[in-house]
Amino acid sequence: MSSRKGQRDAARVVREQLARERRRRRTIWVSAAAVAVLVIAGVIGWTVWSSQRSDTFTTPPGANADGTGIVTGGGPVTVDVYEDFLCPACNQFERTSGATLEQLVAENKAKVVYHPVAYLNRFSTTEYSTRSSAASGCAAAGGKFREYAKALFEKQPPEGSAGLSNDELIDIGAGVGLDRGSFGGCVKEGTYRTWTEHVTDEASRSAVTGTPTILVNGQPLADRSPQGLTAAVAAANK
């Protein structure tokens, strides 16, 4: 009798062990399936986000082939200027060397590509970097990118503020000769906000970590003075 009871107990222990093993395997499979679903959903979500951020944007007239900046001039040396309209150091560079860039363009020594990035939105309560960059795209559409960019720096708001309102951005455009109706509509509709995102994203992918960043034929410019800029362009042209 005790032998049969022992056999039943042993069989019961085996059944319980098998049941526990089946539950363990079921849990593993369910967890693996859940992880797979999350991975697939993440890949799909990233793909959609990436395509929206990278592929769907409106490029203003005057932009380069990949839509990352506004081109002025056609000289043999390319100068890339990465600037944020809320950046005080960019304002200083414009004041000290902006005219030198224009002279190099006028003398057909350089082609200048301006990349208005939106790195400093965190220093504005209204995403001023994005709004001003997008507005500069509207100015490019009106054929006055440089005039507008210089005026933005002249009226640069302090970091940490709300920045200039859209109406003020429109007033600045009208002040440099842009049509208030078409330019104003472009600013209010945010026509070039997607372009600003594209310019900013591509700058980050190109390892541009701050503003202003100046490249002469792809090489960082250490001396951003008029003399340093002129010398770098002359050296690159040899």
Salt bridges, closest charged atoms under 4 A:
ASP9 OD2 - LYS5 NZ 3.21
ASP9 OD1 - ARG12 NH2 3.92
GLU16 OE2 - ARG12 NH1 3.32
GLU21 OE2 - ARG24 NH2 2.64
GLU21 OE2 - ARG25 NH1 3.49
ASP80 OD1 - HIS115 NE2 2.81
GLU94 OE2 - ARG146 NH2 3.03
GLU102 OE2 - ARG146 NH2 3.07
GLU102 OE2 - LYS150 NZ 3.01
GLU107 OE1 - LYS109 NZ 3.11
GLU127 OE1 - ARG193 NH2 2.83
ASP171 OD1 - ARG180 NH1 2.85
GLU197 OE1 - ARG53 NH1 3.49
ASP201 OD1 - ARG53 NH2 3.00
GLU202 OE2 - ARG205 NH1 2.53
